[in-house]
Amino acid sequence: ARVEASGRQTFFEVISADEDITKIVGQIIAGMSGIQTKMAKYLTTWDRYKHIWDVDKDAFMRRYAKANRSLTAFETDIQRYKELQNEIQSEEGITNSGFIRIDSSPLKQTLTGHCHKWQVKFTNLLNDNANADLSSTYAHMDKVGATFKKRPLNLDQLADQIGVLHGEQAEVVKNEARFEPLQAQYKLLEKFEVTVKDDELAKLAALATEWVDFKQTLVDAERRLDKAKGDFRDDLLQSLNEFNAQTSTLRSELLRNAPFSDEVAPERAAELIGEYAAHVATLRAKEAQMRSGLDIFNIDPPPNKETAQSERDLELLRSVWEMRKEWEDHWNEWKFGKFASIDVGVMEAFAQAFSKRIYKLQKEVKGWKALDTLKDAVDQFKKTLPLILDLRNEALRDRHWAQLMEEIGKHFDPHADSFTLERVFSLGLDLYIEAIGAISNAAGKELAIEQAIEKIDRQFAELPLELTEYKGAYLKVKTVEDVFTALEDNAVLLSTMKASRFASAFLADLDRWERSLSVVSETIEQLMNVQRQWMYLESIFGGSEDIRKQLPAESAMFEDVNSKYIVVMSTMQAAHTALRATHAPGIAEKLADMDSKLQNIQRSLNAYLETKRQAFPRFYFLSNDDLLEILGQARDPVAVQPHVK
């Protein structure tokens, strides 16, 4: 233990060492722990009242008001909080728990205050609702009473007041049924000792009397309105007669002055249609104004067929003149646009569709010149479409335009921007439809010939002369089947085209191709003849040294031909196509020279073989090929043996 400087212990040290004091401290700590649990349990007994203070009263009442609760619901809720208030007041205010005394009086006072506030909230809302119903009832009676105090000055006001009267008479029972619930609301307020304003109570007390007076007001109003109806009937009938007269007058003026004719300018036509449409609208408005008055007196409204006919005519007129404008706009666009850019298909489709629209309108109207002249214009345009189609024929060439200019005796540039559809008609081309049609038809036929010639050009620009290697060192023609097929087909086609009366513009090209194909045919035939002879003799002179020695002159001549053959075939290979190969410079002369020399060599060879047969007649029984093989291999008995058995 700590000892002071004087040698004595501190007070804390003394009491800490005392066993009795230590025991008392332990008992105090244990008592505090036990009382804490009891206190927590006691506090939970007040949780059942938590909703009283925990709910937002104003927000709850706003939702309650929107829900439009019944009077029974109000009474139940107010009574519930009144009972809760009594229940809270009956709770004990002071409670002993161990060595602690709990005073709950402030809590009870607060909770009862919350209950009172809830009751006030509900009763205030009930009072507000009741006052609103009471005030709206008085306001409604005042408004209706004020309405009937005014004397109707016209049929509209009379109809309005009669409508109000009939509505109020129909609602009397329903309105009376509202009074009992209203009285019940105030009785409930009285039950809960709610102080209501004196003026409000005075209105409630006088409500029955005021309602009797209100019903009497309705009776008096009905009597006054019946009298007023008699005063207005004559005025209404006079207005009806005037309306019928105005309707007839407007109909007559419309039939006389409306733009049914095409002599009216489009702008003026639109103005007239608008003016008459406004007059018709005025009549319709007046008719609507009279309708309520007619209903009052149970008078049938006028049939007003003339106004309906006028409305129909104006609508049709508007359609006709809108179509005229639409047609004029398109016509001007076509008329002044570049002729070469005209899309005839679009024009034709539009004209056809427009004709159908006109036909549909003509089913509804007859004798309107504005529509008839539009139809004539469209029909006339459709008649000129063949002319436009002929002039827009893609087959037309400068020679055809020149022929047309000569026909009409006028000059123009069909490719210029100034050449328009309007220019076509100003030149009078529509007067030469047959001549233009004939020229266009001829151009189409000539175009077929032109395209056929172009096809021949393309075909022979690509048609190859097929060559292949021969013995590794030479070239030979592989096949000429495709070439001769093309030659035969096109020879017939050229002959047919030359016989046509439309071929005059292409005679030079046709003659050129006839000559070219003839050269191709003759050259290839000669080439094949030369190739056949060359291949036969090449096997003889190229394969037998003895033959070359025995026919030295012919051998030298063959060597010359052989050299030329190589050059000719190389030239044809470089040309690629049959046309260029057969038209190579000097090719025909070289082939003719080679053919002549090969024939001479063949004759000399035949003569040589004849001398051998004369020397040894048995050779007459051998073919030239066998005989040549014997002569070429005379020094080889084994090779000769098969031919002399």
C-alpha positions as CSV (number, residue, x, y, z in Angstrom):
1,A,0.0,0.0,0.0
2,R,1.1,3.5,-0.8
3,V,2.1,5.5,2.3
4,E,2.2,9.3,2.4
5,A,5.4,11.1,3.3
6,S,4.2,11.4,6.8
7,G,3.9,7.6,6.9
8,R,0.1,7.4,7.1
9,Q,-2.4,5.6,4.5
10,T,-4.8,7.7,2.3
11,F,-8.6,7.6,3.0
12,F,-9.2,5.6,-0.3
13,E,-6.7,3.1,0.8
14,V,-8.4,2.7,4.1
15,I,-11.9,2.2,2.8
16,S,-10.7,0.0,-0.1
17,A,-9.3,-2.4,2.5
18,D,-12.5,-2.5,4.5
19,E,-14.5,-5.7,3.8
20,D,-17.9,-4.3,4.8
21,I,-17.5,-1.3,2.5
22,T,-16.4,-3.6,-0.4
23,K,-19.5,-5.8,0.2
24,I,-21.8,-2.8,0.1
25,V,-20.2,-1.6,-3.2
26,G,-20.8,-5.0,-4.7
27,Q,-24.5,-5.0,-3.7
28,I,-25.0,-1.5,-5.2
29,I,-23.5,-2.6,-8.5
30,A,-25.6,-5.8,-8.6
31,G,-28.7,-3.7,-7.8
32,M,-28.0,-1.3,-10.7
33,S,-27.7,-4.1,-13.2
34,G,-31.0,-5.7,-12.2
35,I,-32.9,-2.4,-12.2
36,Q,-31.7,-1.7,-15.8
37,T,-33.5,-4.7,-17.2
38,K,-36.7,-3.8,-15.4
39,M,-36.5,-0.3,-16.7
40,A,-36.1,-1.5,-20.3
41,K,-39.2,-3.8,-19.9
42,Y,-41.2,-1.0,-18.4
43,L,-40.5,1.3,-21.3
44,T,-41.8,-1.2,-23.8
45,T,-45.2,-0.9,-22.3
46,W,-45.6,2.5,-24.0
47,D,-44.6,1.3,-27.5
48,R,-48.2,0.4,-28.3
49,Y,-49.0,4.1,-28.4
50,K,-46.1,4.8,-30.8
51,H,-48.4,5.4,-33.8
52,I,-50.0,8.4,-31.9
53,W,-46.9,10.5,-32.1
54,D,-44.9,8.8,-34.9
55,V,-47.2,9.5,-37.8
56,D,-47.1,12.8,-39.8
57,K,-50.5,14.2,-39.0
58,D,-50.8,16.7,-41.8
59,A,-49.7,14.3,-44.5
60,F,-52.1,11.6,-43.2
61,M,-55.0,14.1,-43.2
62,R,-54.2,15.1,-46.8
63,R,-54.5,11.5,-47.9
64,Y,-57.6,11.1,-45.7
65,A,-59.3,14.0,-47.4
66,K,-58.5,12.8,-50.9
67,A,-59.9,9.4,-50.0
68,N,-63.4,11.0,-49.5
69,R,-64.2,8.9,-46.4
70,S,-67.7,8.3,-45.3
71,L,-69.3,9.9,-42.2
72,T,-69.1,6.5,-40.4
73,A,-65.3,6.4,-41.0
74,F,-65.0,9.9,-39.5
75,E,-67.0,8.9,-36.4
76,T,-64.9,5.7,-36.0
77,D,-61.6,7.4,-36.2
78,I,-62.6,10.3,-33.9
79,Q,-64.0,7.9,-31.3
80,R,-60.8,5.7,-31.5
81,Y,-58.6,8.6,-30.5
82,K,-61.0,9.6,-27.8
83,E,-60.8,6.1,-26.4
84,L,-57.0,6.1,-26.6
85,Q,-57.0,9.4,-24.7
86,N,-59.0,7.8,-21.9
87,E,-56.9,4.7,-21.9
88,I,-53.7,6.7,-21.6
89,Q,-55.1,8.8,-18.8
90,S,-55.9,5.6,-16.9
91,E,-52.3,4.5,-17.0
92,E,-50.5,4.8,-13.6
93,G,-48.5,8.0,-13.4
94,I,-45.9,6.9,-10.7
95,T,-44.3,3.5,-10.7
96,N,-41.7,2.1,-8.2
97,S,-39.1,-0.3,-9.5
98,G,-36.6,-1.4,-6.9
99,F,-34.9,1.7,-5.5
100,I,-36.1,3.9,-8.6
101,R,-39.4,5.8,-8.7
102,I,-40.7,6.5,-12.3
103,D,-42.9,9.5,-12.9
104,S,-44.8,9.0,-16.2
105,S,-47.1,11.9,-15.8
106,P,-45.3,14.2,-18.4
107,L,-45.4,11.3,-20.9
108,K,-49.1,10.7,-20.3
109,Q,-49.8,14.4,-20.7
110,T,-47.9,14.5,-24.0
111,L,-49.7,11.4,-25.4
112,T,-53.1,12.7,-24.4
113,G,-52.2,16.0,-26.1
114,H,-51.4,14.0,-29.3
115,C,-54.8,12.2,-29.1
116,H,-56.5,15.5,-28.7
117,K,-54.7,16.9,-31.8
118,W,-55.8,13.9,-33.8
119,Q,-59.4,14.5,-32.8
120,V,-59.1,18.2,-33.7
121,K,-57.7,17.2,-37.1
122,F,-60.6,14.9,-37.9
123,T,-63.3,17.2,-36.6
124,N,-61.8,20.2,-38.5
125,L,-61.8,18.2,-41.7
126,L,-65.4,17.1,-41.1
127,N,-66.4,20.6,-40.4
128,D,-64.6,21.9,-43.5
129,N,-66.4,19.2,-45.7
130,A,-69.8,20.0,-44.2
131,N,-69.3,23.8,-44.6
132,A,-68.2,23.3,-48.2
133,D,-71.3,21.2,-49.0
134,L,-73.5,23.8,-47.2
135,S,-71.8,26.7,-49.0
136,S,-72.0,25.1,-52.4
137,T,-75.7,24.4,-51.9
138,Y,-76.4,28.1,-51.1
139,A,-74.0,29.2,-53.9
140,H,-75.9,27.0,-56.4
141,M,-79.3,28.3,-55.4
142,D,-78.0,31.9,-55.6
143,K,-76.5,31.3,-59.0
144,V,-79.7,29.7,-60.4
145,G,-81.8,32.4,-58.8
146,A,-79.7,35.1,-60.4
147,T,-80.0,33.4,-63.8
148,F,-83.8,33.5,-63.7
149,K,-83.9,37.1,-62.5
150,K,-82.5,38.1,-66.0
151,R,-85.1,38.5,-68.7
152,P,-84.0,36.6,-71.9
153,L,-83.3,39.0,-74.7
154,N,-82.9,36.5,-77.5
155,L,-83.4,32.9,-78.4
156,D,-80.0,31.9,-77.2
157,Q,-80.6,33.3,-73.7
158,L,-84.1,31.8,-73.7
159,A,-82.7,28.4,-74.7
160,D,-80.0,28.7,-72.0
161,Q,-82.6,29.5,-69.3
162,I,-84.9,26.7,-70.4
163,G,-82.0,24.3,-70.4
164,V,-81.1,25.5,-66.8
165,L,-84.7,25.1,-65.7
166,H,-85.0,21.6,-67.1
167,G,-81.7,20.6,-65.5
168,E,-82.7,21.9,-62.1
169,Q,-86.1,20.3,-62.3
170,A,-84.5,16.9,-63.1
171,E,-82.0,17.3,-60.1
172,V,-84.5,18.4,-57.4
173,V,-84.8,15.0,-55.8
174,K,-81.1,14.4,-56.0
175,N,-80.3,17.7,-54.4
176,E,-82.8,17.2,-51.6
177,A,-81.2,13.8,-50.9
178,R,-78.0,15.8,-50.0
179,F,-79.6,17.6,-47.0
180,E,-79.9,14.6,-44.7
181,P,-76.2,13.6,-44.9
182,L,-75.4,17.3,-44.4
183,Q,-77.4,17.4,-41.2
184,A,-75.8,14.2,-40.0
185,Q,-72.3,15.8,-40.4
186,Y,-73.3,18.7,-38.1
187,K,-74.9,16.3,-35.6
188,L,-71.6,14.3,-35.4
189,L,-69.7,17.6,-34.8
190,E,-72.2,18.4,-32.1
191,K,-71.7,14.9,-30.6
192,F,-68.0,15.5,-30.2
193,E,-68.6,19.0,-28.8
194,V,-67.0,20.8,-31.8
195,T,-67.7,24.5,-31.8
196,V,-69.3,25.6,-35.1
197,K,-69.4,29.2,-36.3
198,D,-72.7,31.0,-35.7
199,D,-73.2,32.0,-39.3
200,E,-72.7,28.4,-40.4
201,L,-75.3,27.2,-37.9
202,A,-77.6,29.9,-39.1
203,K,-77.3,28.8,-42.7
204,L,-77.9,25.2,-41.7
205,A,-81.0,26.2,-39.8
206,A,-82.4,28.2,-42.7
207,L,-81.6,25.6,-45.4
208,A,-85.0,24.0,-45.4
209,T,-86.7,27.3,-45.8
210,E,-84.3,28.5,-48.5
211,W,-84.8,25.2,-50.4
212,V,-88.6,25.7,-50.4
213,D,-88.1,29.3,-51.7
214,F,-85.7,27.9,-54.4
215,K,-88.3,25.4,-55.6
216,Q,-90.8,28.2,-55.8
217,T,-88.3,30.2,-57.9
218,L,-88.2,27.3,-60.3
219,V,-92.0,27.3,-60.6
220,D,-92.1,31.1,-61.1
221,A,-89.3,30.8,-63.7
222,E,-91.1,28.1,-65.7
223,R,-94.2,30.4,-65.8
224,R,-92.2,33.4,-67.0
225,L,-90.3,31.3,-69.6
226,D,-93.5,29.9,-71.0
227,K,-94.7,33.4,-71.6
228,A,-91.4,34.5,-73.1
229,K,-91.5,31.5,-75.5
230,G,-94.7,32.9,-77.1
231,D,-93.0,36.3,-77.6
232,F,-90.0,34.7,-79.4
233,R,-91.9,32.3,-81.6
234,D,-93.0,34.9,-84.1
235,D,-89.4,36.3,-84.3
236,L,-88.0,32.8,-84.9
237,L,-90.4,32.0,-87.7
238,Q,-89.5,35.3,-89.4
239,S,-85.8,34.5,-89.0
240,L,-86.4,31.0,-90.5
241,N,-88.2,32.5,-93.5
242,E,-85.3,35.0,-94.0
243,F,-82.8,32.1,-93.7
244,N,-84.6,30.1,-96.4
245,A,-84.7,33.1,-98.6
246,Q,-81.0,33.7,-98.1
247,T,-80.3,30.1,-98.9
248,S,-82.1,30.2,-102.2
249,T,-80.5,33.5,-103.1
250,L,-77.0,32.2,-102.4
251,R,-77.7,29.1,-104.4
252,S,-78.9,31.1,-107.4
253,E,-75.9,33.4,-107.3
254,L,-73.5,30.5,-107.0
255,L,-75.0,28.7,-110.0
256,R,-74.8,32.0,-111.9
257,N,-71.4,33.3,-110.9
258,A,-69.3,30.4,-109.6
259,P,-66.2,29.5,-111.8
260,F,-67.8,26.6,-113.7
261,S,-66.4,28.0,-116.9
262,D,-62.8,28.0,-118.0
263,E,-63.0,31.6,-119.0
264,V,-62.2,32.7,-115.4
265,A,-58.5,33.2,-114.4
266,P,-57.3,30.6,-111.9
267,E,-56.6,33.3,-109.3
268,R,-60.1,34.8,-109.7
269,A,-61.6,31.3,-109.5
270,A,-59.9,30.7,-106.2
271,E,-61.2,34.0,-104.9
272,L,-64.8,33.2,-105.9
273,I,-64.7,29.7,-104.4
274,G,-63.4,31.3,-101.1
275,E,-66.0,34.0,-101.1
276,Y,-68.9,31.6,-101.7
277,A,-67.5,29.1,-99.1
278,A,-67.5,32.0,-96.6
279,H,-71.2,32.8,-97.4
280,V,-72.1,29.1,-97.0
281,A,-70.2,29.0,-93.7
282,T,-72.2,32.1,-92.5
283,L,-75.5,30.3,-93.4
284,R,-74.3,27.2,-91.5
285,A,-73.5,29.3,-88.5
286,K,-76.9,31.0,-88.6
287,E,-78.6,27.6,-89.0
288,A,-76.7,26.4,-85.9
289,Q,-77.9,29.5,-84.0
290,M,-81.5,28.8,-84.8
291,R,-81.3,25.1,-84.0
292,S,-81.7,25.7,-80.3
293,G,-84.7,27.9,-80.8
294,L,-86.3,25.4,-83.1
295,D,-85.8,22.7,-80.5
296,I,-87.5,24.9,-77.9
297,F,-90.7,25.2,-80.1
298,N,-90.4,21.6,-81.5
299,I,-90.1,23.0,-85.0
300,D,-88.4,20.8,-87.5
301,P,-85.2,22.4,-88.8
302,P,-85.1,23.4,-92.5
303,P,-83.8,20.5,-94.8
304,N,-81.4,23.1,-96.3
305,K,-80.7,20.9,-99.3
306,E,-79.6,23.9,-101.4
307,T,-76.8,24.7,-98.9
308,A,-75.7,21.1,-99.0
309,Q,-75.6,21.2,-102.8
310,S,-73.6,24.4,-102.7
311,E,-71.1,22.9,-100.3
312,R,-70.8,19.9,-102.6
313,D,-70.4,22.1,-105.7
314,L,-67.8,24.3,-104.0
315,E,-65.8,21.2,-102.9
316,L,-65.9,19.8,-106.4
317,L,-65.0,23.2,-107.9
318,R,-62.0,23.5,-105.6
319,S,-60.9,20.0,-106.7
320,V,-61.3,20.9,-110.4
321,W,-59.3,24.2,-110.2
322,E,-56.6,22.6,-108.0
323,M,-56.3,19.9,-110.7
324,R,-56.1,22.6,-113.4
325,K,-53.3,24.3,-111.5
326,E,-51.5,21.0,-110.9
327,W,-51.8,20.2,-114.7
328,E,-50.5,23.6,-115.6
329,D,-47.6,23.4,-113.3
330,H,-46.5,20.0,-114.7
331,W,-47.2,21.1,-118.3
332,N,-45.0,24.2,-117.8
333,E,-42.3,22.1,-116.3
334,W,-42.3,19.8,-119.3
335,K,-42.8,22.5,-121.8
336,F,-39.9,24.6,-120.8
337,G,-37.5,21.9,-119.7
338,K,-34.7,20.6,-122.0
339,F,-36.4,18.2,-124.5
340,A,-33.5,15.7,-124.3
341,S,-34.0,15.4,-120.5
342,I,-37.7,14.6,-120.7
343,D,-38.7,11.3,-119.0
344,V,-41.5,10.2,-121.3
345,G,-42.4,7.3,-119.0
346,V,-43.1,9.7,-116.1
347,M,-45.2,12.0,-118.4
348,E,-47.2,9.1,-119.6
349,A,-47.8,7.6,-116.1
350,F,-48.9,11.1,-114.8
351,A,-51.2,11.7,-117.8
352,Q,-52.9,8.3,-117.3
353,A,-53.4,8.8,-113.5
354,F,-54.7,12.3,-114.2
355,S,-57.2,11.0,-116.7
356,K,-58.5,8.6,-114.1
357,R,-59.0,11.4,-111.6
358,I,-60.9,13.5,-114.3
359,Y,-63.1,10.5,-115.1
360,K,-63.9,10.1,-111.4
361,L,-64.9,13.7,-111.2
362,Q,-67.0,13.6,-114.4
363,K,-69.2,10.9,-112.7
364,E,-70.2,13.6,-110.1
365,V,-70.5,16.7,-112.3
366,K,-71.8,17.3,-115.8
367,G,-71.5,20.2,-118.1
368,W,-68.7,22.1,-116.3
369,K,-66.6,23.6,-119.0
370,A,-63.7,24.1,-116.5
371,L,-63.5,20.3,-116.2
372,D,-64.3,19.6,-119.8
373,T,-61.5,21.8,-121.2
374,L,-59.1,20.2,-118.7
375,K,-60.0,16.8,-120.0
376,D,-59.5,18.0,-123.6
377,A,-56.1,19.3,-122.7
378,V,-55.0,16.0,-121.1
379,D,-56.5,14.0,-124.0
380,Q,-54.7,16.2,-126.5
381,F,-51.5,15.7,-124.6
382,K,-51.9,12.0,-124.6
383,K,-52.4,12.1,-128.4
384,T,-49.0,13.9,-128.7
385,L,-47.2,11.3,-126.6
386,P,-46.4,9.1,-129.6
387,L,-44.8,12.2,-131.2
388,I,-42.8,12.8,-128.1
389,L,-41.8,9.2,-127.9
390,D,-40.7,9.2,-131.6
391,L,-38.7,12.4,-131.1
392,R,-37.1,11.0,-127.9
393,N,-36.2,7.8,-129.7
394,E,-32.6,6.9,-128.8
395,A,-32.1,5.5,-132.3
396,L,-32.3,9.0,-133.9
397,R,-29.0,10.1,-135.3
398,D,-27.9,13.4,-136.9
399,R,-28.9,12.1,-140.3
400,H,-32.4,11.5,-139.1
401,W,-32.7,15.0,-137.6
402,A,-31.4,16.4,-140.9
403,Q,-34.0,14.3,-142.8
404,L,-36.7,15.7,-140.4
405,M,-35.5,19.3,-140.9
406,E,-35.6,18.8,-144.7
407,E,-39.2,17.4,-144.3
408,I,-40.5,20.4,-142.4
409,G,-38.3,23.0,-144.1
410,K,-37.0,24.4,-140.8
411,H,-33.7,24.2,-139.1
412,F,-33.2,23.6,-135.4
413,D,-30.6,22.1,-133.0
414,P,-32.2,19.0,-131.3
415,H,-29.3,18.8,-128.8
416,A,-29.4,22.5,-127.6
417,D,-30.8,23.5,-124.2
418,S,-33.2,25.8,-126.1
419,F,-34.9,22.8,-127.8
420,T,-37.8,22.3,-125.5
421,L,-41.3,20.7,-125.8
422,E,-42.6,24.2,-126.3
423,R,-40.2,24.6,-129.2
424,V,-41.4,21.3,-130.7
425,F,-44.9,22.7,-130.9
426,S,-43.8,26.2,-132.1
427,L,-42.0,24.5,-135.0
428,G,-45.2,22.7,-135.9
429,L,-43.7,19.3,-135.5
430,D,-47.1,18.0,-134.3
431,L,-48.3,18.5,-137.9
432,Y,-45.8,15.9,-139.1
433,I,-46.7,13.1,-136.8
434,E,-46.8,10.5,-139.6
435,A,-43.5,11.6,-141.2
436,I,-41.8,11.7,-137.8
437,G,-43.2,8.3,-136.9
438,A,-41.8,6.9,-140.2
439,I,-38.4,8.4,-139.5
440,S,-38.4,7.1,-136.0
441,N,-39.4,3.7,-137.1
442,A,-36.6,3.7,-139.7
443,A,-34.2,4.8,-137.1
444,G,-35.2,1.9,-134.9
445,K,-34.6,-0.5,-137.8
446,E,-31.3,1.1,-138.6
447,L,-30.3,0.9,-135.0
448,A,-30.8,-2.9,-135.1
449,I,-28.4,-3.0,-138.1
450,E,-26.0,-0.7,-136.3
451,Q,-26.0,-2.8,-133.2
452,A,-25.6,-6.0,-135.3
453,I,-22.5,-4.5,-137.0
454,E,-21.1,-3.4,-133.6
455,K,-21.7,-7.0,-132.4
456,I,-19.6,-8.3,-135.4
457,D,-16.9,-5.7,-134.5
458,R,-16.8,-7.0,-130.9
459,Q,-16.9,-10.6,-131.9
460,F,-14.0,-10.5,-134.4
461,A,-12.1,-8.2,-132.2
462,E,-11.9,-11.0,-129.7
463,L,-12.3,-14.2,-131.8
464,P,-8.9,-16.0,-131.6
465,L,-7.0,-18.2,-134.2
466,E,-6.1,-21.1,-132.1
467,L,-2.6,-22.4,-132.6
468,T,-0.7,-25.2,-131.0
469,E,2.9,-26.6,-131.0
470,Y,3.9,-29.2,-133.5
471,K,7.0,-31.4,-133.0
472,G,8.3,-28.9,-130.4
473,A,9.7,-26.5,-133.0
474,Y,6.8,-25.6,-135.1
475,L,3.3,-24.1,-134.8
476,K,0.1,-25.4,-136.4
477,V,-3.6,-24.4,-136.4
478,K,-5.3,-26.3,-133.7
479,T,-8.9,-25.8,-134.8
480,V,-10.9,-23.4,-137.0
481,E,-14.3,-24.6,-136.1
482,D,-15.3,-21.5,-134.1
483,V,-13.9,-19.2,-136.8
484,F,-15.9,-20.9,-139.6
485,T,-19.0,-21.0,-137.5
486,A,-18.7,-17.2,-136.9
487,L,-18.0,-16.7,-140.6
488,E,-21.0,-18.7,-141.7
489,D,-23.4,-17.0,-139.2
490,N,-22.3,-13.5,-140.0
491,A,-22.1,-14.0,-143.7
492,V,-25.8,-14.9,-143.7
493,L,-26.5,-11.9,-141.3
494,L,-24.6,-9.5,-143.6
495,S,-26.5,-10.7,-146.6
496,T,-29.8,-10.3,-144.8
497,M,-29.0,-6.8,-143.6
498,K,-27.8,-5.7,-147.1
499,A,-31.1,-6.8,-148.5
500,S,-33.0,-4.5,-146.0
501,R,-34.3,-1.2,-147.2
502,F,-32.9,0.4,-144.0
503,A,-29.3,-0.6,-144.8
504,S,-28.4,2.4,-147.0
505,A,-26.6,4.2,-144.2
506,F,-24.4,1.2,-143.4
507,L,-23.6,-0.1,-146.9
508,A,-20.0,0.9,-146.5
509,D,-19.6,-1.0,-143.3
510,L,-21.6,-4.0,-144.6
511,D,-19.4,-4.1,-147.7
512,R,-16.3,-3.8,-145.6
513,W,-17.3,-6.6,-143.4
514,E,-18.2,-8.8,-146.4
515,R,-14.8,-8.2,-147.8
516,S,-13.1,-8.8,-144.4
517,L,-14.9,-12.0,-143.8
518,S,-14.2,-13.2,-147.3
519,V,-10.5,-12.5,-146.7
520,V,-10.6,-14.3,-143.4
521,S,-12.4,-17.3,-145.0
522,E,-10.1,-17.5,-148.0
523,T,-6.9,-17.0,-146.0
524,I,-7.7,-19.6,-143.4
525,E,-8.7,-22.1,-146.2
526,Q,-5.4,-21.4,-147.9
527,L,-3.6,-21.7,-144.6
528,M,-5.1,-25.0,-143.8
529,N,-4.2,-26.3,-147.4
530,V,-0.6,-25.1,-147.0
531,Q,-0.4,-26.6,-143.5
532,R,-1.7,-29.9,-144.7
533,Q,0.9,-30.1,-147.6
534,W,3.7,-28.7,-145.4
535,M,3.0,-31.3,-142.7
536,Y,3.1,-34.1,-145.3
537,L,6.2,-33.0,-147.0
538,E,8.0,-32.0,-143.8
539,S,7.8,-35.7,-142.7
540,I,9.4,-36.7,-145.9
541,F,12.2,-34.1,-146.3
542,G,12.7,-33.7,-142.6
543,G,12.9,-37.4,-141.9
544,S,14.9,-38.8,-144.9
545,E,18.4,-37.8,-145.8
546,D,18.3,-40.1,-148.9
547,I,15.2,-38.3,-150.3
548,R,16.9,-34.9,-149.8
549,K,20.0,-36.1,-151.8
550,Q,17.9,-37.6,-154.5
551,L,15.7,-34.5,-154.8
552,P,18.2,-31.7,-154.0
553,A,16.3,-28.9,-155.9
554,E,13.0,-29.8,-154.3
555,S,14.7,-30.1,-150.9
556,A,16.1,-26.6,-151.2
557,M,12.6,-25.3,-152.3
558,F,11.0,-27.0,-149.2
559,E,13.6,-25.4,-147.0
560,D,12.5,-22.0,-148.3
561,V,8.8,-22.9,-147.8
562,N,9.6,-24.2,-144.3
563,S,11.3,-20.9,-143.3
564,K,8.4,-18.9,-144.6
565,Y,5.9,-21.2,-142.8
566,I,7.7,-20.5,-139.5
567,V,7.5,-16.8,-140.1
568,V,3.9,-16.9,-141.1
569,M,2.8,-18.9,-138.1
570,S,4.8,-16.6,-135.8
571,T,3.1,-13.6,-137.3
572,M,-0.3,-15.1,-136.8
573,Q,0.5,-16.1,-133.2
574,A,1.5,-12.5,-132.5
575,A,-1.8,-11.2,-134.0
576,H,-3.8,-13.2,-131.5
577,T,-7.2,-12.9,-133.4
578,A,-8.3,-14.5,-136.6
579,L,-9.2,-11.1,-138.1
580,R,-5.8,-9.5,-137.5
581,A,-3.9,-12.7,-138.4
582,T,-5.6,-13.1,-141.8
583,H,-5.2,-9.4,-142.6
584,A,-1.5,-9.1,-141.7
585,P,0.4,-7.4,-144.5
586,G,1.5,-9.8,-147.3
587,I,0.1,-12.8,-145.5
588,A,-2.1,-13.8,-148.4
589,E,0.7,-13.5,-151.0
590,K,3.1,-15.5,-148.8
591,L,0.5,-18.3,-148.4
592,A,-0.2,-18.3,-152.2
593,D,3.6,-18.5,-152.9
594,M,4.0,-21.3,-150.4
595,D,1.0,-23.2,-151.8
596,S,2.4,-22.9,-155.3
597,K,5.9,-24.2,-154.3
598,L,4.5,-27.0,-152.2
599,Q,2.4,-28.1,-155.2
600,N,5.5,-28.0,-157.4
601,I,7.4,-30.1,-154.8
602,Q,4.6,-32.5,-154.7
603,R,4.5,-32.9,-158.5
604,S,8.3,-33.4,-158.6
605,L,8.0,-36.0,-155.8
606,N,5.3,-37.8,-157.7
607,A,7.4,-37.8,-160.9
608,Y,10.4,-39.2,-158.9
609,L,8.2,-42.0,-157.5
610,E,6.9,-42.8,-161.0
611,T,10.5,-43.3,-162.3
612,K,11.1,-45.7,-159.4
613,R,7.9,-47.7,-160.2
614,Q,8.9,-47.9,-163.9
615,A,12.3,-49.2,-162.9
616,F,10.7,-51.7,-160.5
617,P,7.0,-52.3,-161.5
618,R,6.3,-54.1,-158.3
619,F,6.3,-50.6,-156.6
620,Y,3.0,-49.9,-158.4
621,F,1.4,-52.1,-155.8
622,L,2.7,-49.8,-153.0
623,S,1.3,-46.5,-151.8
624,N,3.3,-43.4,-152.1
625,D,3.9,-43.4,-148.3
626,D,5.2,-47.0,-148.3
627,L,7.3,-46.4,-151.4
628,L,8.8,-43.3,-149.9
629,E,9.6,-45.2,-146.7
630,I,11.4,-47.9,-148.8
631,L,13.3,-45.4,-150.7
632,G,14.3,-43.5,-147.6
633,Q,15.5,-46.6,-145.8
634,A,17.0,-48.6,-148.8
635,R,20.2,-49.3,-146.9
636,D,18.3,-50.9,-144.0
637,P,17.0,-54.3,-145.2
638,V,15.2,-55.0,-142.0
639,A,13.2,-51.8,-142.4
640,V,12.4,-52.6,-146.0
641,Q,11.5,-56.2,-145.4
642,P,7.8,-55.6,-144.4
643,H,7.1,-54.0,-147.8
644,V,8.6,-56.9,-150.0
645,K,7.2,-60.0,-148.5
